[in-house]
């Protein structure tokens, strides 16, 4: 069972990830890599909304897997956008290559923290 130390470590890694994204903007005097943060914020929303619409938690409603799959697809689009947007900005020479590397490294840390948190702290439920 994960405890307080793991939560503190995950918070530290998350803070480093956001710091890398902010430094990729501030060090190179270009704030375009900050658009990646919008994908961090928007990525979990489709899963939450479509999971609620799917009715998997309600006893009386029908289960709709199509809505859940749509939410996962849109979440996947946001995650891929979060990784590929710095590549596109660097290719268009809007940002520099070091800013791209720092932004992608920050994205890897942020998404890795989210995945690790959901893996360790997800409610597994009682299995019979």
N, C-alpha and C positions, 0 to 999 in steps of 0.2 A: 504494500500500500504506500503510494507516494505521500510524502509529507511536506512540511513547511520548507525544507531545504530545496526540494525540487521546484516548488513554486517560486522561491527566490531566485534560483538559477535560471528558470525560464524567463522570469521578468528581466533579469540582467541581460540575457541573450536578446530578448525582444528590444530592450533599450539600445543595445549595440547595433541592432539591425536598423532601427530608426535613425540612430546617430550617423550611420554610414550613408543613408539616403540624404539626410540633411547636409552632411559634409560634401557629398557629391554635388550638391547645389552651391553651397557657400564657398568652397575652395576654388571653384572654377567660374564663379560669377555668372551663373546661368541657372535659373530656377525651373527649367523644363523637367528635370528628373523628378521633381516633386509630384508630378502627375501620377507616378507609380503609387504614391500613398493613397490616391483615390481608389485604385484597384484593391488595396488592402482593406479599405473600408467597405467597398461594394461587393467583394467576393463572397462573404457569408450570407448576404441578404437573399439571393435567389433560393438557396437551400432552405433557409428558415421560412420564407414565404410559401414556397411550393411544398415543403414538408407539411406545413399547416393546412394547405389546400388539399393535400393528398388524403388527409383524414386517417393517418395511421395511428393516431393517439385516441381518436374517438371510438367508442364502442358501437354506437348506433349508426355511424356513417359508413358508406362503402369505401373500400380502399382503392385509390386511384394511383397506380404506379406510373402512369404517363406524366402526371404533374411532378412527381418526384424525380423522374428522369430528366424532365425539362429543367428543373432547378439545378440538378447536377451538371447538365450540359452548360448552362449559363454561368455557373460557378467556374467550371473548367475554362470557359472563354475568358473570364476575368483573370484567372491565374496565369493563363498563357499570355494574356495582354500585359500583365505585370512583369513577366520575364522578358517579353519581346519588345516592349515599348522602348527601353533604353537602346536596344540594338538598332531599331528603326531611327531613333533620334541621332545616334552616332553615325549611322550610314548617311543620313541627310545632312551631316555636319552641323547639326544644331547644338549638340553637346560634344565634349571631347571623349576620347577613348578611356582615360582614367576615370572620368565621371561615370561612364557607362559601367565600368567594372565595379566601382564602388556601389552604384545603384543596384546592380544585379546581386552583388554579395549581400547587401542589406535585405534585398527581397528573399534570398535564400534563407537568411537567418530568421526573418519574420515568418515566412510560411513554414519553415521547419519548427519554429516555436509553436505555432498554431497546431500543426499536425502532432507534435509531441504531447502537447497539452490534451488534445482530444483523445489521444491513444491511452494516456495514463489515467485521465480523470473522467472518461466516459462512463456513464452508468450502464453496466453490462446487464443488469436485470437478473432475476432469479430464474435459473433453468431447472427444470424438473427431470 
